[in-house]
Amino acid sequence: MSEIQDFVGASHGDIDAVRAGLDADPTLANCAWDWGDGDWESAIGAAGHMGRRDIAELLLAYGARMDVFVAAMLDEVEIVRAMLPLYPQEPIGPHGIPLRTHAEAGKATRVLELLAAG
């Protein structure tokens, strides 16, 4: 396994490994790994679909780039509201995980209400 694959893997749930990786190399905050067939996943994207607010916030503190999926998990309803018109249907994130699932993982009540309203 590569350092990047390990870091993205850790970003699914191991905050201590993420913190250690960032201390060693802060540029890992924006790394991404292709799991195959173009299924690119960033470290913050991994935290996003796992509902790991703590890991996402740590990565953001190191300059990770926010996307609509992480915004949904973090219940950043205004960001999601502003981005939704760009998509003809509900956006699909890493591993084919829908936006709604990211919001559910983060218990993002405001984003879930927005999505329910259609």
C-alpha positions in Angstrom: 0.0 0.0 0.0 1.1 3.5 -0.6 1.3 6.4 1.9 -1.7 8.1 0.2 -3.8 4.9 0.1 -3.0 4.4 3.8 -3.9 8.0 4.6 -7.2 8.0 2.7 -8.0 4.7 4.4 -7.3 6.1 7.8 -9.4 9.1 7.1 -12.5 6.8 7.2 -12.1 6.6 11.0 -8.7 6.7 12.5 -8.2 10.3 13.7 -4.9 9.5 15.5 -3.4 8.2 12.2 -4.8 11.2 10.3 -3.3 13.6 12.9 0.1 11.8 12.7 0.1 11.8 8.9 -0.7 15.5 8.8 2.0 16.3 11.3 4.5 14.4 9.1 3.2 15.9 5.8 0.5 18.6 5.8 0.0 18.2 2.0 -1.8 14.9 2.7 -4.8 17.1 3.6 -5.6 17.3 -0.1 -4.5 13.8 -1.3 -6.8 11.5 -3.2 -6.7 7.8 -4.1 -8.2 6.0 -7.1 -9.7 2.8 -5.7 -10.1 1.7 -9.3 -12.3 2.5 -12.3 -12.0 6.2 -11.6 -13.4 5.9 -8.0 -11.3 8.8 -6.7 -11.7 9.5 -3.0 -10.0 12.3 -1.1 -9.1 12.1 2.6 -11.9 14.6 3.4 -14.3 12.6 1.2 -13.6 9.5 3.2 -14.4 11.3 6.4 -17.5 12.7 4.7 -19.3 9.5 3.9 -18.4 8.0 7.3 -19.9 10.9 9.2 -16.5 11.7 10.8 -16.9 15.4 11.6 -13.8 15.4 13.8 -11.6 14.1 11.0 -13.2 16.5 8.4 -12.6 19.5 10.7 -9.0 18.4 11.3 -8.4 18.1 7.5 -10.1 21.5 6.9 -7.8 23.0 9.5 -4.9 21.8 7.3 -6.4 23.3 4.2 -8.4 20.4 2.8 -10.9 21.4 0.0 -14.6 21.3 0.9 -17.0 19.7 -1.5 -20.7 19.3 -1.6 -20.6 15.9 0.1 -18.6 17.0 3.1 -20.7 20.2 3.3 -23.8 17.9 3.5 -22.3 15.8 6.2 -21.3 18.9 8.2 -24.8 20.3 7.8 -23.6 23.3 5.9 -27.0 23.8 4.4 -26.3 27.1 2.7 -23.3 25.6 0.8 -25.4 22.6 -0.2 -28.4 24.9 -1.2 -26.0 27.0 -3.4 -24.5 24.0 -5.1 -27.6 21.8 -5.8 -28.8 23.8 -8.8 -25.5 22.8 -10.6 -26.7 19.1 -10.6 -29.5 17.8 -12.7 -30.1 15.1 -10.1 -28.9 14.2 -6.6 -25.1 14.2 -6.8 -23.2 10.9 -6.3 -19.9 10.9 -4.4 -17.1 8.4 -3.9 -18.0 4.8 -4.1 -21.3 5.8 -5.6 -22.6 7.1 -2.3 -25.4 9.7 -2.8 -25.5 13.1 -1.2 -28.3 12.2 1.1 -26.3 9.3 2.6 -23.5 11.8 3.5 -26.1 14.0 5.2 -27.5 11.0 7.1 -24.0 9.9 8.2 -23.5 13.3 9.7 -27.0 13.5 11.2 -27.3 16.8 9.2 -30.9 17.7 9.9 -31.0 20.9 8.0 -29.5 19.4 4.8 -31.9 16.4 5.2 -34.8 18.8 5.4 -33.6 20.6 2.3 -33.3 17.4 0.4 -36.7 16.2 1.5 -38.3 19.5 0.3 -37.0 18.6 -3.1 
